[in-house]
Every structure is written in structure tokens, then in C-alpha cells.
């Protein structure tokens, strides 16, 4: 799905073709790792991943 999102690292708007899942990529401007999560509704949730940030395992 082609999505547009505002990069939380550099503040620029980007277009990106991505699957409906969570991916990690590096901002080419700031070289920071960002997380992109495409929701089922087509919204993109973004955040900068900092050292020490860990995803908590899902409880069942």
C-alpha cells in the first residue's frame, strides 16, 4: 500500500510503499531508526526508536 507519512526524525513528508505490518527503517537525513506501523485502516503510526527502547512482549 502506498502511504504518506511525516518523518518524526527529520520532519519531512515521505511516500513509501509498505505492507500492512510494522517495519523499521533508517531516516536518510538524520540516520535515526524509525518505526512505521500501518494499521488496517490505512493510517501510519511513526516514532523514533531510541537506544534502550524495547517492545514489551504481548501477553496472551
C-alpha positions in Angstrom: 0.0 0.0 0.0 1.4 3.4 -0.9 1.4 5.6 2.2 2.5 9.1 3.1 3.9 9.9 6.5 5.6 12.7 8.3 9.0 11.5 9.5 9.3 12.1 13.3 13.1 12.3 12.9 13.6 14.9 10.1 10.1 16.4 9.9 9.8 15.9 6.2 6.9 14.2 4.4 7.7 10.9 2.6 5.8 8.4 0.4 6.5 4.8 0.9 5.1 1.5 -0.4 4.8 -0.9 2.5 2.9 -4.0 3.6 0.3 -3.9 6.4 2.7 -4.6 9.2 5.3 -2.9 11.4 8.7 -2.1 9.8 11.9 -0.4 10.9 13.9 1.8 8.6 16.6 4.5 8.8 15.9 8.1 8.0 18.3 9.1 5.3 18.6 12.7 6.6 19.2 12.1 10.3 20.3 8.4 10.2 18.0 7.6 13.1 15.9 4.4 13.2 12.2 5.0 12.9 9.3 2.5 13.3 6.4 2.6 10.9 3.2 0.7 11.7 0.5 0.6 9.0 -2.9 0.0 10.6 -5.7 -2.0 8.9 -7.5 1.4 8.3 -4.5 2.7 6.2 -3.2 5.1 8.9 0.6 5.2 9.5 1.9 5.4 13.1 5.5 6.5 13.3 8.1 7.0 16.1 11.8 7.4 16.5 13.3 4.3 18.1 15.9 5.2 20.7 18.5 3.0 22.2 17.0 1.2 25.2 13.5 1.3 23.8 12.2 -2.2 23.9 8.9 -3.6 22.7 7.1 -5.3 25.6 6.1 -8.8 24.6 2.4 -9.2 24.1 0.7 -11.1 26.9 -1.8 -13.8 25.9 
